[in-house]
C-alpha cells in the first residue's frame, strides 16, 4: 500500500517536473528568437545602412 502511494505521488511529481522543464525550454526558445531578431535588426542597420553606400554619381 505504501509503495503504491509513494509511486503515485512520485509519478505525479515527475509529470509536474517534466511539464515545468518543457515550459522552461519553450520560454528559452522564445527569448532566443527575440534576441536573434534583435541582432538581425542591428546587423541590418550597421551593414545595410543607406548612408554607408557610396554614391555612383561622385
Phi and psi restraints in degrees (range 20) as a CNS / XPLOR table:
assign (resid 1 and name C) (resid 2 and name N)
       (resid 2 and name CA) (resid 2 and name C) 1.0 -62.2 20.0 2
assign (resid 2 and name N) (resid 2 and name CA)
       (resid 2 and name C) (resid 3 and name N) 1.0 -40.7 20.0 2
assign (resid 2 and name C) (resid 3 and name N)
       (resid 3 and name CA) (resid 3 and name C) 1.0 -62.7 20.0 2
assign (resid 3 and name N) (resid 3 and name CA)
       (resid 3 and name C) (resid 4 and name N) 1.0 -38.0 20.0 2
assign (resid 3 and name C) (resid 4 and name N)
       (resid 4 and name CA) (resid 4 and name C) 1.0 -66.4 20.0 2
assign (resid 4 and name N) (resid 4 and name CA)
       (resid 4 and name C) (resid 5 and name N) 1.0 -43.3 20.0 2
assign (resid 4 and name C) (resid 5 and name N)
       (resid 5 and name CA) (resid 5 and name C) 1.0 -64.5 20.0 2
assign (resid 5 and name N) (resid 5 and name CA)
       (resid 5 and name C) (resid 6 and name N) 1.0 -45.7 20.0 2
assign (resid 5 and name C) (resid 6 and name N)
       (resid 6 and name CA) (resid 6 and name C) 1.0 -60.2 20.0 2
assign (resid 6 and name N) (resid 6 and name CA)
       (resid 6 and name C) (resid 7 and name N) 1.0 -45.2 20.0 2
assign (resid 6 and name C) (resid 7 and name N)
       (resid 7 and name CA) (resid 7 and name C) 1.0 -64.4 20.0 2
assign (resid 7 and name N) (resid 7 and name CA)
       (resid 7 and name C) (resid 8 and name N) 1.0 -40.8 20.0 2
assign (resid 7 and name C) (resid 8 and name N)
       (resid 8 and name CA) (resid 8 and name C) 1.0 -63.1 20.0 2
assign (resid 8 and name N) (resid 8 and name CA)
       (resid 8 and name C) (resid 9 and name N) 1.0 -46.5 20.0 2
assign (resid 8 and name C) (resid 9 and name N)
       (resid 9 and name CA) (resid 9 and name C) 1.0 -63.9 20.0 2
assign (resid 9 and name N) (resid 9 and name CA)
       (resid 9 and name C) (resid 10 and name N) 1.0 -40.7 20.0 2
assign (resid 9 and name C) (resid 10 and name N)
       (resid 10 and name CA) (resid 10 and name C) 1.0 -63.4 20.0 2
assign (resid 10 and name N) (resid 10 and name CA)
       (resid 10 and name C) (resid 11 and name N) 1.0 -45.0 20.0 2
assign (resid 10 and name C) (resid 11 and name N)
       (resid 11 and name CA) (resid 11 and name C) 1.0 -65.2 20.0 2
assign (resid 11 and name N) (resid 11 and name CA)
       (resid 11 and name C) (resid 12 and name N) 1.0 -39.2 20.0 2
assign (resid 11 and name C) (resid 12 and name N)
       (resid 12 and name CA) (resid 12 and name C) 1.0 -65.4 20.0 2
assign (resid 12 and name N) (resid 12 and name CA)
       (resid 12 and name C) (resid 13 and name N) 1.0 -43.6 20.0 2
assign (resid 12 and name C) (resid 13 and name N)
       (resid 13 and name CA) (resid 13 and name C) 1.0 -65.1 20.0 2
assign (resid 13 and name N) (resid 13 and name CA)
       (resid 13 and name C) (resid 14 and name N) 1.0 -38.4 20.0 2
assign (resid 13 and name C) (resid 14 and name N)
       (resid 14 and name CA) (resid 14 and name C) 1.0 -65.1 20.0 2
assign (resid 14 and name N) (resid 14 and name CA)
       (resid 14 and name C) (resid 15 and name N) 1.0 -41.0 20.0 2
assign (resid 14 and name C) (resid 15 and name N)
       (resid 15 and name CA) (resid 15 and name C) 1.0 -62.7 20.0 2
assign (resid 15 and name N) (resid 15 and name CA)
       (resid 15 and name C) (resid 16 and name N) 1.0 -43.0 20.0 2
assign (resid 15 and name C) (resid 16 and name N)
       (resid 16 and name CA) (resid 16 and name C) 1.0 -61.9 20.0 2
assign (resid 16 and name N) (resid 16 and name CA)
       (resid 16 and name C) (resid 17 and name N) 1.0 -42.4 20.0 2
assign (resid 16 and name C) (resid 17 and name N)
       (resid 17 and name CA) (resid 17 and name C) 1.0 -62.3 20.0 2
assign (resid 17 and name N) (resid 17 and name CA)
       (resid 17 and name C) (resid 18 and name N) 1.0 -44.9 20.0 2
assign (resid 17 and name C) (resid 18 and name N)
       (resid 18 and name CA) (resid 18 and name C) 1.0 -63.1 20.0 2
assign (resid 18 and name N) (resid 18 and name CA)
       (resid 18 and name C) (resid 19 and name N) 1.0 -40.1 20.0 2
assign (resid 18 and name C) (resid 19 and name N)
       (resid 19 and name CA) (resid 19 and name C) 1.0 -64.4 20.0 2
assign (resid 19 and name N) (resid 19 and name CA)
       (resid 19 and name C) (resid 20 and name N) 1.0 -40.3 20.0 2
assign (resid 19 and name C) (resid 20 and name N)
       (resid 20 and name CA) (resid 20 and name C) 1.0 -64.8 20.0 2
assign (resid 20 and name N) (resid 20 and name CA)
       (resid 20 and name C) (resid 21 and name N) 1.0 -41.9 20.0 2
assign (resid 20 and name C) (resid 21 and name N)
       (resid 21 and name CA) (resid 21 and name C) 1.0 -65.4 20.0 2
assign (resid 21 and name N) (resid 21 and name CA)
       (resid 21 and name C) (resid 22 and name N) 1.0 -41.9 20.0 2
assign (resid 21 and name C) (resid 22 and name N)
       (resid 22 and name CA) (resid 22 and name C) 1.0 -60.8 20.0 2
assign (resid 22 and name N) (resid 22 and name CA)
       (resid 22 and name C) (resid 23 and name N) 1.0 -42.4 20.0 2
assign (resid 22 and name C) (resid 23 and name N)
       (resid 23 and name CA) (resid 23 and name C) 1.0 -63.6 20.0 2
assign (resid 23 and name N) (resid 23 and name CA)
       (resid 23 and name C) (resid 24 and name N) 1.0 -40.8 20.0 2
assign (resid 23 and name C) (resid 24 and name N)
       (resid 24 and name CA) (resid 24 and name C) 1.0 -63.1 20.0 2
assign (resid 24 and name N) (resid 24 and name CA)
       (resid 24 and name C) (resid 25 and name N) 1.0 -43.7 20.0 2
assign (resid 24 and name C) (resid 25 and name N)
       (resid 25 and name CA) (resid 25 and name C) 1.0 -63.0 20.0 2
assign (resid 25 and name N) (resid 25 and name CA)
       (resid 25 and name C) (resid 26 and name N) 1.0 -41.4 20.0 2
assign (resid 25 and name C) (resid 26 and name N)
       (resid 26 and name CA) (resid 26 and name C) 1.0 -64.4 20.0 2
assign (resid 26 and name N) (resid 26 and name CA)
       (resid 26 and name C) (resid 27 and name N) 1.0 -41.0 20.0 2
assign (resid 26 and name C) (resid 27 and name N)
       (resid 27 and name CA) (resid 27 and name C) 1.0 -64.1 20.0 2
assign (resid 27 and name N) (resid 27 and name CA)
       (resid 27 and name C) (resid 28 and name N) 1.0 -42.7 20.0 2
assign (resid 27 and name C) (resid 28 and name N)
       (resid 28 and name CA) (resid 28 and name C) 1.0 -64.3 20.0 2
assign (resid 28 and name N) (resid 28 and name CA)
       (resid 28 and name C) (resid 29 and name N) 1.0 -35.6 20.0 2
assign (resid 28 and name C) (resid 29 and name N)
       (resid 29 and name CA) (resid 29 and name C) 1.0 -64.1 20.0 2
assign (resid 29 and name N) (resid 29 and name CA)
       (resid 29 and name C) (resid 30 and name N) 1.0 -43.9 20.0 2
assign (resid 29 and name C) (resid 30 and name N)
       (resid 30 and name CA) (resid 30 and name C) 1.0 -65.0 20.0 2
assign (resid 30 and name N) (resid 30 and name CA)
       (resid 30 and name C) (resid 31 and name N) 1.0 -40.3 20.0 2
assign (resid 30 and name C) (resid 31 and name N)
       (resid 31 and name CA) (resid 31 and name C) 1.0 -64.3 20.0 2
assign (resid 31 and name N) (resid 31 and name CA)
       (resid 31 and name C) (resid 32 and name N) 1.0 -43.0 20.0 2
assign (resid 31 and name C) (resid 32 and name N)
       (resid 32 and name CA) (resid 32 and name C) 1.0 -61.6 20.0 2
assign (resid 32 and name N) (resid 32 and name CA)
       (resid 32 and name C) (resid 33 and name N) 1.0 -40.6 20.0 2
assign (resid 32 and name C) (resid 33 and name N)
       (resid 33 and name CA) (resid 33 and name C) 1.0 -65.6 20.0 2
assign (resid 33 and name N) (resid 33 and name CA)
       (resid 33 and name C) (resid 34 and name N) 1.0 -38.0 20.0 2
assign (resid 33 and name C) (resid 34 and name N)
       (resid 34 and name CA) (resid 34 and name C) 1.0 -65.3 20.0 2
assign (resid 34 and name N) (resid 34 and name CA)
       (resid 34 and name C) (resid 35 and name N) 1.0 -42.2 20.0 2
assign (resid 34 and name C) (resid 35 and name N)
       (resid 35 and name CA) (resid 35 and name C) 1.0 -62.5 20.0 2
assign (resid 35 and name N) (resid 35 and name CA)
       (resid 35 and name C) (resid 36 and name N) 1.0 -43.4 20.0 2
assign (resid 35 and name C) (resid 36 and name N)
       (resid 36 and name CA) (resid 36 and name C) 1.0 -63.4 20.0 2
assign (resid 36 and name N) (resid 36 and name CA)
       (resid 36 and name C) (resid 37 and name N) 1.0 -40.1 20.0 2
assign (resid 36 and name C) (resid 37 and name N)
       (resid 37 and name CA) (resid 37 and name C) 1.0 -64.6 20.0 2
assign (resid 37 and name N) (resid 37 and name CA)
       (resid 37 and name C) (resid 38 and name N) 1.0 -39.8 20.0 2
assign (resid 37 and name C) (resid 38 and name N)
       (resid 38 and name CA) (resid 38 and name C) 1.0 -64.4 20.0 2
assign (resid 38 and name N) (resid 38 and name CA)
       (resid 38 and name C) (resid 39 and name N) 1.0 -43.5 20.0 2
assign (resid 38 and name C) (resid 39 and name N)
       (resid 39 and name CA) (resid 39 and name C) 1.0 -67.0 20.0 2
assign (resid 39 and name N) (resid 39 and name CA)
       (resid 39 and name C) (resid 40 and name N) 1.0 -35.7 20.0 2
assign (resid 39 and name C) (resid 40 and name N)
       (resid 40 and name CA) (resid 40 and name C) 1.0 -63.0 20.0 2
assign (resid 40 and name N) (resid 40 and name CA)
       (resid 40 and name C) (resid 41 and name N) 1.0 -41.3 20.0 2
assign (resid 40 and name C) (resid 41 and name N)
       (resid 41 and name CA) (resid 41 and name C) 1.0 -63.5 20.0 2
assign (resid 41 and name N) (resid 41 and name CA)
       (resid 41 and name C) (resid 42 and name N) 1.0 -44.9 20.0 2
assign (resid 41 and name C) (resid 42 and name N)
       (resid 42 and name CA) (resid 42 and name C) 1.0 -62.9 20.0 2
assign (resid 42 and name N) (resid 42 and name CA)
       (resid 42 and name C) (resid 43 and name N) 1.0 -38.0 20.0 2
assign (resid 42 and name C) (resid 43 and name N)
       (resid 43 and name CA) (resid 43 and name C) 1.0 -64.1 20.0 2
assign (resid 43 and name N) (resid 43 and name CA)
       (resid 43 and name C) (resid 44 and name N) 1.0 -43.2 20.0 2
assign (resid 43 and name C) (resid 44 and name N)
       (resid 44 and name CA) (resid 44 and name C) 1.0 -62.1 20.0 2
assign (resid 44 and name N) (resid 44 and name CA)
       (resid 44 and name C) (resid 45 and name N) 1.0 -43.4 20.0 2
assign (resid 44 and name C) (resid 45 and name N)
       (resid 45 and name CA) (resid 45 and name C) 1.0 -64.3 20.0 2
assign (resid 45 and name N) (resid 45 and name CA)
       (resid 45 and name C) (resid 46 and name N) 1.0 -41.6 20.0 2
assign (resid 45 and name C) (resid 46 and name N)
       (resid 46 and name CA) (resid 46 and name C) 1.0 -75.8 20.0 2
assign (resid 46 and name N) (resid 46 and name CA)
       (resid 46 and name C) (resid 47 and name N) 1.0 -43.8 20.0 2
assign (resid 46 and name C) (resid 47 and name N)
       (resid 47 and name CA) (resid 47 and name C) 1.0 -101.2 20.0 2
assign (resid 47 and name N) (resid 47 and name CA)
       (resid 47 and name C) (resid 48 and name N) 1.0 -17.0 20.0 2
assign (resid 47 and name C) (resid 48 and name N)
       (resid 48 and name CA) (resid 48 and name C) 1.0 -114.1 20.0 2
assign (resid 48 and name N) (resid 48 and name CA)
       (resid 48 and name C) (resid 49 and name N) 1.0 25.9 20.0 2
assign (resid 48 and name C) (resid 49 and name N)
       (resid 49 and name CA) (resid 49 and name C) 1.0 -70.7 20.0 2
assign (resid 49 and name N) (resid 49 and name CA)
       (resid 49 and name C) (resid 50 and name N) 1.0 132.2 20.0 2
assign (resid 49 and name C) (resid 50 and name N)
       (resid 50 and name CA) (resid 50 and name C) 1.0 -65.7 20.0 2
assign (resid 50 and name N) (resid 50 and name CA)
       (resid 50 and name C) (resid 51 and name N) 1.0 -27.7 20.0 2
assign (resid 50 and name C) (resid 51 and name N)
       (resid 51 and name CA) (resid 51 and name C) 1.0 -75.8 20.0 2
assign (resid 51 and name N) (resid 51 and name CA)
       (resid 51 and name C) (resid 52 and name N) 1.0 -12.3 20.0 2
assign (resid 51 and name C) (resid 52 and name N)
       (resid 52 and name CA) (resid 52 and name C) 1.0 -92.7 20.0 2
assign (resid 52 and name N) (resid 52 and name CA)
       (resid 52 and name C) (resid 53 and name N) 1.0 -6.8 20.0 2
assign (resid 52 and name C) (resid 53 and name N)
       (resid 53 and name CA) (resid 53 and name C) 1.0 -79.2 20.0 2
assign (resid 53 and name N) (resid 53 and name CA)
       (resid 53 and name C) (resid 54 and name N) 1.0 141.0 20.0 2
assign (resid 53 and name C) (resid 54 and name N)
       (resid 54 and name CA) (resid 54 and name C) 1.0 -81.6 20.0 2
assign (resid 54 and name N) (resid 54 and name CA)
       (resid 54 and name C) (resid 55 and name N) 1.0 140.1 20.0 2
assign (resid 54 and name C) (resid 55 and name N)
       (resid 55 and name CA) (resid 55 and name C) 1.0 -74.9 20.0 2
assign (resid 55 and name N) (resid 55 and name CA)
       (resid 55 and name C) (resid 56 and name N) 1.0 139.6 20.0 2
assign (resid 55 and name C) (resid 56 and name N)
       (resid 56 and name CA) (resid 56 and name C) 1.0 -79.1 20.0 2
assign (resid 56 and name N) (resid 56 and name CA)
       (resid 56 and name C) (resid 57 and name N) 1.0 -16.6 20.0 2
assign (resid 56 and name C) (resid 57 and name N)
       (resid 57 and name CA) (resid 57 and name C) 1.0 -79.5 20.0 2
assign (resid 57 and name N) (resid 57 and name CA)
       (resid 57 and name C) (resid 58 and name N) 1.0 -22.5 20.0 2
